[in-house]
Amino acid sequence: MIRPIVLLVLALLFISSPAPAQNAQQELNDQMWEAVRKGDVALVTALLDKGADVNAKFRYGTTALFKAAERGHTEVVKLLIARGADVSVKDTFYGATAMTWALQNDHIGAVGALLEKDTASVNDVLTTGAREGKSELVKVALARGTAKPETLTAALAVAMNDKDKVEIAEMLKKAGALPPLEVDAATLQSYVGKYKSEQGPEITFAIKDGKFIGIAAGQQPLVMMATDKTTFRPVAFDGISIAFTVEADKASGFTFKQGPTTLLYKRVEETKP
Protein backbone atom coordinates (compact mmCIF):
# COMPACT_ATOMS: atom_id res chain seq x y z
CA MET A 1 0.00 0.00 0.00
CA ILE A 2 3.03 2.31 0.43
CA ARG A 3 4.09 2.41 -3.21
CA PRO A 4 0.79 3.79 -4.69
CA ILE A 5 0.75 6.55 -2.04
CA VAL A 6 4.36 7.51 -2.82
CA LEU A 7 3.61 7.59 -6.54
CA LEU A 8 0.53 9.74 -5.93
CA VAL A 9 2.53 12.24 -3.87
CA LEU A 10 5.23 12.43 -6.51
CA ALA A 11 2.60 12.95 -9.20
CA LEU A 12 0.99 15.81 -7.26
CA LEU A 13 4.36 17.44 -6.69
CA PHE A 14 5.15 17.17 -10.38
CA ILE A 15 1.81 18.69 -11.43
CA SER A 16 1.94 21.60 -8.98
CA SER A 17 5.56 22.57 -9.71
CA PRO A 18 6.09 25.12 -12.49
CA ALA A 19 8.02 23.90 -15.49
CA PRO A 20 11.73 24.82 -15.47
CA ALA A 21 11.30 26.59 -18.81
CA GLN A 22 8.59 28.84 -17.36
CA ASN A 23 10.79 29.69 -14.39
CA ALA A 24 13.70 30.53 -16.67
CA GLN A 25 11.54 32.79 -18.85
CA GLN A 26 10.14 34.64 -15.85
CA GLU A 27 13.62 35.11 -14.46
CA LEU A 28 14.80 36.60 -17.76
CA ASN A 29 11.81 38.92 -17.85
CA ASP A 30 12.40 40.03 -14.25
CA GLN A 31 16.06 40.69 -14.98
CA MET A 32 15.07 42.75 -18.01
CA TRP A 33 12.67 44.84 -15.89
CA GLU A 34 15.42 45.60 -13.41
CA ALA A 35 17.89 46.49 -16.19
CA VAL A 36 15.27 48.79 -17.75
CA ARG A 37 14.66 50.43 -14.39
CA LYS A 38 18.38 51.21 -14.15
CA GLY A 39 18.59 52.39 -17.76
CA ASP A 40 21.24 49.80 -18.64
CA VAL A 41 20.97 49.61 -22.43
CA ALA A 42 23.70 47.00 -22.85
CA LEU A 43 22.17 44.64 -20.29
CA VAL A 44 18.65 45.08 -21.67
CA THR A 45 20.03 44.23 -25.13
CA ALA A 46 21.77 41.13 -23.80
CA LEU A 47 18.67 39.91 -21.99
CA LEU A 48 16.48 40.41 -25.05
CA ASP A 49 19.05 38.45 -27.07
CA LYS A 50 18.76 35.65 -24.50
CA GLY A 51 15.00 35.50 -24.99
CA ALA A 52 13.45 37.98 -22.55
CA ASP A 53 9.94 38.91 -23.73
CA VAL A 54 9.88 42.59 -24.69
CA ASN A 55 6.11 42.66 -24.08
CA ALA A 56 6.09 40.64 -20.84
CA LYS A 57 3.39 41.85 -18.45
CA PHE A 58 4.20 42.88 -14.90
CA ARG A 59 2.13 44.46 -12.12
CA TYR A 60 -1.20 45.88 -13.36
CA GLY A 61 -0.39 44.74 -16.89
CA THR A 62 2.50 47.16 -17.38
CA THR A 63 5.45 46.31 -19.62
CA ALA A 64 9.13 47.22 -19.55
CA LEU A 65 8.34 50.12 -21.90
CA PHE A 66 6.24 51.72 -19.13
CA LYS A 67 9.19 51.72 -16.74
CA ALA A 68 11.60 53.10 -19.36
CA ALA A 69 9.14 55.90 -20.18
CA GLU A 70 8.48 56.66 -16.52
CA ARG A 71 12.21 56.90 -15.76
CA GLY A 72 12.99 58.87 -18.93
CA HIS A 73 15.51 56.34 -20.25
CA THR A 74 15.21 57.45 -23.87
CA GLU A 75 17.75 55.04 -25.34
CA VAL A 76 16.08 52.12 -23.60
CA VAL A 77 12.71 53.30 -24.96
CA LYS A 78 14.18 53.33 -28.48
CA LEU A 79 15.69 49.87 -27.99
CA LEU A 80 12.47 48.31 -26.71
CA ILE A 81 10.47 49.81 -29.58
CA ALA A 82 13.03 48.58 -32.11
CA ARG A 83 12.69 45.10 -30.61
CA GLY A 84 8.91 45.10 -30.96
CA ALA A 85 7.50 46.73 -27.82
CA ASP A 86 3.76 47.42 -28.12
CA VAL A 87 3.20 51.16 -27.52
CA SER A 88 -0.59 50.76 -27.32
CA VAL A 89 -0.67 48.64 -24.13
CA LYS A 90 -2.76 50.15 -21.31
CA ASP A 91 -2.33 49.21 -17.67
CA THR A 92 -5.23 47.71 -15.77
CA PHE A 93 -5.18 50.28 -12.93
CA TYR A 94 -5.10 53.73 -14.55
CA GLY A 95 -5.79 52.79 -18.16
CA ALA A 96 -2.51 54.59 -18.89
CA THR A 97 0.07 53.94 -21.61
CA ALA A 98 3.83 54.36 -21.68
CA MET A 99 3.21 57.77 -23.29
CA THR A 100 1.07 58.76 -20.30
CA TRP A 101 4.02 58.23 -17.96
CA ALA A 102 6.51 59.97 -20.22
CA LEU A 103 4.23 63.02 -20.42
CA GLN A 104 3.46 63.05 -16.71
CA ASN A 105 7.15 63.09 -15.83
CA ASP A 106 8.21 65.63 -18.50
CA HIS A 107 10.58 63.25 -20.25
CA ILE A 108 10.76 65.01 -23.61
CA GLY A 109 13.25 62.58 -25.13
CA ALA A 110 11.09 59.60 -24.25
CA VAL A 111 8.00 61.37 -25.62
CA GLY A 112 9.77 61.99 -28.92
CA ALA A 113 10.97 58.39 -29.14
CA LEU A 114 7.48 57.06 -28.43
CA LEU A 115 5.94 59.36 -31.05
CA GLU A 116 8.08 57.66 -33.70
CA LYS A 117 5.88 54.61 -33.19
CA ASP A 118 2.86 55.96 -31.31
CA THR A 119 1.85 58.52 -33.95
CA ALA A 120 -1.75 58.55 -32.71
CA SER A 121 -0.61 60.35 -29.54
CA VAL A 122 0.66 63.47 -31.33
CA ASN A 123 -2.58 65.37 -30.66
CA ASP A 124 -2.48 64.46 -26.96
CA VAL A 125 1.16 65.59 -26.72
CA LEU A 126 0.37 68.89 -28.45
CA THR A 127 -2.67 69.59 -26.29
CA THR A 128 -0.78 68.72 -23.10
CA GLY A 129 2.09 71.01 -24.07
CA ALA A 130 -0.23 73.94 -24.80
CA ARG A 131 -2.38 73.40 -21.71
CA GLU A 132 0.58 73.12 -19.34
CA GLY A 133 2.71 75.76 -21.03
CA LYS A 134 5.49 73.32 -21.98
CA SER A 135 6.97 74.61 -25.21
CA GLU A 136 9.31 71.63 -25.65
CA LEU A 137 6.34 69.26 -25.83
CA VAL A 138 4.70 71.53 -28.39
CA LYS A 139 7.90 71.52 -30.47
CA VAL A 140 8.13 67.72 -30.38
CA ALA A 141 4.49 67.35 -31.45
CA LEU A 142 4.70 69.95 -34.22
CA ALA A 143 7.87 68.29 -35.56
CA ARG A 144 5.78 65.25 -36.45
CA GLY A 145 3.65 67.39 -38.77
CA THR A 146 0.59 65.19 -38.28
CA ALA A 147 -1.47 67.12 -35.72
CA LYS A 148 -5.10 67.60 -36.76
CA PRO A 149 -6.11 71.15 -37.77
CA GLU A 150 -8.79 71.06 -35.08
CA THR A 151 -6.17 70.19 -32.44
CA LEU A 152 -3.89 72.98 -33.65
CA THR A 153 -6.77 75.42 -33.27
CA ALA A 154 -7.64 74.13 -29.80
CA ALA A 155 -4.02 74.44 -28.70
CA LEU A 156 -3.93 78.00 -30.02
CA ALA A 157 -7.18 78.78 -28.17
CA VAL A 158 -5.49 77.64 -24.94
CA ALA A 159 -2.34 79.70 -25.56
CA MET A 160 -3.48 82.87 -27.30
CA ASN A 161 -4.96 84.62 -24.25
CA ASP A 162 -2.19 83.67 -21.81
CA LYS A 163 0.76 86.07 -21.54
CA ASP A 164 2.97 83.18 -20.35
CA LYS A 165 2.29 81.20 -23.52
CA VAL A 166 3.20 83.76 -26.19
CA GLU A 167 6.03 81.59 -27.51
CA ILE A 168 3.71 78.61 -27.83
CA ALA A 169 1.06 80.68 -29.60
CA GLU A 170 3.63 81.89 -32.13
CA MET A 171 4.86 78.34 -32.79
CA LEU A 172 1.30 77.19 -33.38
CA LYS A 173 0.55 80.05 -35.77
CA LYS A 174 3.69 79.25 -37.79
CA ALA A 175 2.52 75.64 -37.95
CA GLY A 176 -0.75 76.79 -39.51
CA ALA A 177 -3.03 76.96 -36.48
CA LEU A 178 -6.09 79.13 -37.09
CA PRO A 179 -8.00 80.96 -34.35
CA PRO A 180 -11.16 79.19 -33.17
CA LEU A 181 -14.44 79.93 -34.89
CA GLU A 182 -16.34 82.76 -33.22
CA VAL A 183 -20.03 82.16 -32.54
CA ASP A 184 -22.18 85.22 -31.89
CA ALA A 185 -23.42 85.87 -28.36
CA ALA A 186 -27.10 85.38 -29.22
CA THR A 187 -26.46 81.89 -30.63
CA LEU A 188 -24.37 80.88 -27.63
CA GLN A 189 -27.10 82.14 -25.33
CA SER A 190 -29.60 79.88 -27.10
CA TYR A 191 -27.50 76.87 -25.98
CA VAL A 192 -27.34 77.91 -22.33
CA GLY A 193 -29.29 75.59 -20.05
CA LYS A 194 -29.45 72.22 -18.34
CA TYR A 195 -29.56 68.92 -20.26
CA LYS A 196 -30.19 65.31 -19.25
CA SER A 197 -29.65 61.89 -20.80
CA GLU A 198 -30.94 58.48 -19.80
CA GLN A 199 -27.36 57.20 -19.52
CA GLY A 200 -24.90 60.05 -18.98
CA PRO A 201 -24.52 62.67 -16.23
CA GLU A 202 -26.50 65.91 -16.24
CA ILE A 203 -24.67 68.63 -18.18
CA THR A 204 -25.18 72.38 -17.89
CA PHE A 205 -23.94 74.96 -20.39
CA ALA A 206 -23.36 78.56 -19.39
CA ILE A 207 -21.49 81.69 -20.41
CA LYS A 208 -18.90 82.93 -17.94
CA ASP A 209 -16.39 85.76 -18.49
CA GLY A 210 -17.31 85.70 -22.15
CA LYS A 211 -16.52 81.99 -22.49
CA PHE A 212 -18.92 79.17 -23.30
CA ILE A 213 -18.49 76.45 -20.69
CA GLY A 214 -19.87 72.98 -20.06
CA ILE A 215 -20.28 71.54 -16.57
CA ALA A 216 -21.00 67.84 -16.06
CA ALA A 217 -22.43 66.94 -12.66
CA GLY A 218 -19.63 66.58 -10.14
CA GLN A 219 -16.92 67.73 -12.58
CA GLN A 220 -14.88 70.87 -13.14
CA PRO A 221 -16.16 73.34 -15.77
CA LEU A 222 -14.71 72.93 -19.27
CA VAL A 223 -14.26 75.80 -21.72
CA MET A 224 -15.83 74.81 -25.03
CA MET A 225 -14.65 75.64 -28.55
CA ALA A 226 -16.84 75.78 -31.66
CA THR A 227 -15.90 73.62 -34.63
CA ASP A 228 -18.95 74.93 -36.48
CA LYS A 229 -21.97 76.99 -35.46
CA THR A 230 -23.72 74.10 -33.68
CA THR A 231 -20.85 71.77 -32.77
CA PHE A 232 -18.40 72.19 -29.90
CA ARG A 233 -15.57 70.36 -28.18
CA PRO A 234 -13.58 70.97 -24.97
CA VAL A 235 -10.59 73.22 -25.58
CA ALA A 236 -8.42 71.24 -23.15
CA PHE A 237 -8.56 67.82 -24.83
CA ASP A 238 -9.55 65.86 -27.90
CA GLY A 239 -12.09 63.12 -28.36
CA ILE A 240 -15.41 64.68 -27.33
CA SER A 241 -17.94 66.47 -29.52
CA ILE A 242 -21.23 68.15 -28.63
CA ALA A 243 -23.65 68.79 -31.51
CA PHE A 244 -26.71 70.86 -30.61
CA THR A 245 -30.14 70.31 -32.14
CA VAL A 246 -31.89 73.64 -32.71
CA GLU A 247 -35.64 74.12 -32.93
CA ALA A 248 -37.31 77.54 -33.15
CA ASP A 249 -34.00 79.31 -32.54
CA LYS A 250 -33.39 77.41 -29.32
CA ALA A 251 -31.46 74.24 -28.54
CA SER A 252 -33.77 71.35 -27.71
CA GLY A 253 -30.92 68.94 -27.02
CA PHE A 254 -27.56 67.73 -28.22
CA THR A 255 -25.68 64.61 -29.30
CA PHE A 256 -22.65 63.70 -27.19
CA LYS A 257 -19.93 61.62 -28.87
CA GLN A 258 -16.77 60.18 -27.35
CA GLY A 259 -15.09 57.40 -29.28
CA PRO A 260 -17.70 54.67 -29.91
CA THR A 261 -20.09 56.18 -27.34
CA THR A 262 -23.04 58.28 -28.51
CA LEU A 263 -25.55 59.75 -26.05
CA LEU A 264 -28.64 61.84 -26.73
CA TYR A 265 -29.38 64.70 -24.34
CA LYS A 266 -32.60 66.69 -23.98
CA ARG A 267 -32.95 70.18 -22.56
CA VAL A 268 -34.51 70.32 -19.11
CA GLU A 269 -36.98 73.18 -19.00
CA GLU A 270 -36.69 75.22 -15.83
CA THR A 271 -39.94 75.65 -13.89
CA LYS A 272 -40.46 78.99 -12.22
CA PRO A 273 -42.05 79.05 -8.74
C-alpha angles and dihedrals in degrees: 000000000000097000098058090049092050091049091049092052092049090049092052091048091050093049096047096046116090116243114262090237091057091049091050092050092049091049091052091049092049091049090050091052091053092047090050091049089055093044093238102160095180094052093045088052092050093049092049088050088053091055107271110159109246090204098043112145122235133173113347090001095293122150134211088266089065092057093046090050093046092051094042095238095158098179091051089050089053092048095050092048091049089052093053107273112170108237093190097065114123123201120240096235107050100010085236130149132212087264090057091059095044090052094044092054097042094241098160095178092053091047091053092048092049092049089061087070104016096058092156089070095063093097092050091049092049094047092047091050093050095043094049096038094243106149094185091061090049090051092050092049095045090049088066090060093209103100113130116252089237091055091048089053093047091050090050090049088056094048106035098075097042117090090205092058101053092117091052092048090053092049090051093049091051088051090056102263112161124207114261119270112269117227117198119252095245092056093047090049090055088061095050113112147074123298134190136196131193090238111022133061122275111272127201125195122204142159116243127172088348093305128116108231137184123210121193115199110277094005136105117264116266124210108231128216126205118236089179134350094284103024127078140174134189112272092218100060146011131244105059128091131182117198115187123215110218125204123174092352092305132095112251094182145317143237116241117205129184117162108306092346120101122178129181118219128194127203114253109222113224115234116217118219 
